[in-house]
Amino acid sequence: MNINLGRLDIIARFIVGLGSIAVGVYMAFAMSNVYGLALAFVGGILTITGLMKWCPMYAIFGLRSCPLDATERR
C-alpha cells in the first residue's frame, strides 16, 4: 500500500473528518437525528484515510496528490 495522499490532502481530511464526527455525534444524540450517524461515519472514514495516508478511491482511479519520489521519476 503506497502513500497516495499529499500533505495538504491529509491535513484537510483529518480536520474535516474530526469536525464531521463532532457535528454528527451532536446531531445524532442531541437532536435524535439519523443523518448525524451518517455524517459521523463519513467523518470517521475521512479521518482514517488521513491517518493512513492512503485513499482507496484514489487507488482505484489511479490518482495521487503526493509528489513523486526521486526513484519513481523517469
N, C-alpha and C positions, 0 to 999 in steps of 0.2 A: 504494500500500500504506500504509494509515493505521496508526498505533500502536493496538493494542488490548489491550496488557498494562499493568497498573499497576505502580508501583514495587515493592510487596511481591511481586507475582507474578514480576517479573523477577528479583529477588534470590533468591527461593525456587527458581526454575527453574535459575538459574546454580549455586547451591550444591548442590542435589540432582543436577544434571547432572554436575558435576565429581566429586562423590562416587561416582556410579554408574559413571562412566568408570574411576575409580581401582579400585573394587572389581571391576568387570567385567574389566579388564585383568589384575588379580591372579588372579581365578578362571580366566581363560582360559589364562594361561601357567603359573602356579604349580601349579594343580590339574588342568590339561588338561580344563577343563570348557567345553562348548559354550554353556551358559547364560551364562557370563561374557561371551562375544561379544555376545549379545543384550542383556545389561544395559549393556554399553559403548555399543552402538548407540543404545539408548533414551536413555542419558545424553548422547550427542552431539546427539541431536535436541532434548532439553531445553535444553542449553547454547546451541545455535544459535538456537532460538526466543527465548531470553532475551536474547541479544546483539542480535537483530534487532528486539526489542520488538514482535514480531508473531507470532501463532499462527494457522496456517491452520485449525485446528479451531474456534477462536473465530470466525473469519471465516465459516466455513460455517454455523455455528449462530446467527450474529448476536450473539455475546456480546462483552463488553469489560469489563475490570477497571480500566481507567484512567478518571479523571474526564473529563467533557465539557469541551471548550474553551468559552470565552465565546462564540465565533462559532457553536457548534453548539447552544447553549441557545435554546429558543424556547418 
